Amino acid sequence: MVELSDISFINVIALLYLYPSLIIEKQCITACIVLINGLLFHTHRKNNYLFMYDMIFNILLILYENYHNPEIRLLSTVGSIVSGSNTILYRTYNYNRHIADIIHILSTTYVGYVCLKMIYVWNN
């Protein structure tokens, strides 16, 4: 059973606000995968198996997209460093969850959206 404290509503809202447009307008498979993985993890935040699955899968997606789209490498690298630092600091020092969520949205969700949008603008 999912408890309300397990759900990161701000992350779920950000995912649902940004990624469906890429899926519908650009038929972006990566955006669909990110949306499904993000919704799965951010509605079960305390599940460490889903956390590891989400992290590994996102790293593989970032590596794949960076390999095939060099124009996003700088932005995705900066976003990944900030996001990784945020994750380590939050899990180590357990600072304010809402601040960690906002940093996550800006460094991961939004940067990922911008990178995927750049791919479709650059290639079309």
N, C-alpha and C positions, 0 to 999 in steps of 0.2 A: 504494500500500500504506500502510495506517495503522500508524504506530508507536505503541507504548505511551506515549511521551512526548507524543504529540499529543492524548491523551485526558485530559480532566479528570474523573477518576472521581468526585470529590466533587460536582461539578456534575451529572453524569449521575445519581448516586444521589438527589440532592435533587429533580431533575425527576421521576424515576420514583416517588419517594415522595409528592410533593404533587399532581401534576397528573392522574394517572389517576382519582382520586376525583371530581374536577370533571367529567371527561369522562364517566364512567360514571353518577354520581348526577344530575348537572345537565344532561347532554348539551351541555356548553359547547364551542362551536366554537372560541372564542378559546383556551381551554386546550389543545385539540388542536393548534392551529397553533403555540402557544408550545412545547409538548412536542416536536413534530416539528422545529421550527427549532432548539430548544435542543440536542436530541440530535445533530442534524446538525452544528452548529457545535462543540459541546463534545467531539465525537469527531474533529474536524479543526481543532484550535485554531490551527495555524500557517498555515492557508489564509486569506490576506487577503481574497479574494473572498467567502468564506463569512462572514467577520467583517463586511464591509460590508453584505452581504445581510441578515445577522441584525440588525445595528444599524438599518438602514433599515426593515426589516419590523416590528421591535419598536416603533420610534418611531411608525409608522403605526397599529399596533394600540393603542398608548397614547393617541394622539390620538383615535382612533375611540371607544374605551371612555370616555375622559374627556368627550367631546362628548355621548355618549348617557347617561352616568351621572355627574352632577355630585357625587354623594356620595363618590366615590373620588378626586376631584381633588387634595385636599391630600396624602393619603397617597401617591398615585402621583407627585406632583411632588417630594416629599421623597425618595422612593425613586429617582426618576430623577436627581436632583441628586447623591445619594450614589453611585449606580452610575456616572454619567458621570464624576464626579471620580475614582473608583476606576480606571476604565478609562484615563483620561488619565494618572494617576500611574503606573499599572502599565506602560503602554506607553512612557512617557517615561523613568521612572527605574528600571524593571525590578526593583522590589522583590519580596520573597518571593512566589512564585506561590501558595503555599498560603494566605497571608494575603489576597491579592487574591481568591482563590476563595471564601473564607469571607465576605468583605465582599460579594462578588457574590451569593452565596446569600442573605444577609440583606437586601440592598438591592434585589435584582432578583427572584430566584426566589420568595422568601417574600413580599415585598411584593406582587408580582404575584398570587400565590395568594390572599393576604388580600383584595386589591381585587376579584378575580373572585368570591370567596366573599361579600363584602359586597354585590355586585350582586345575587346570587341570594337573599340574606337580605332585602335591602331591597325587592326587587321581588316577593317571594312572601309 
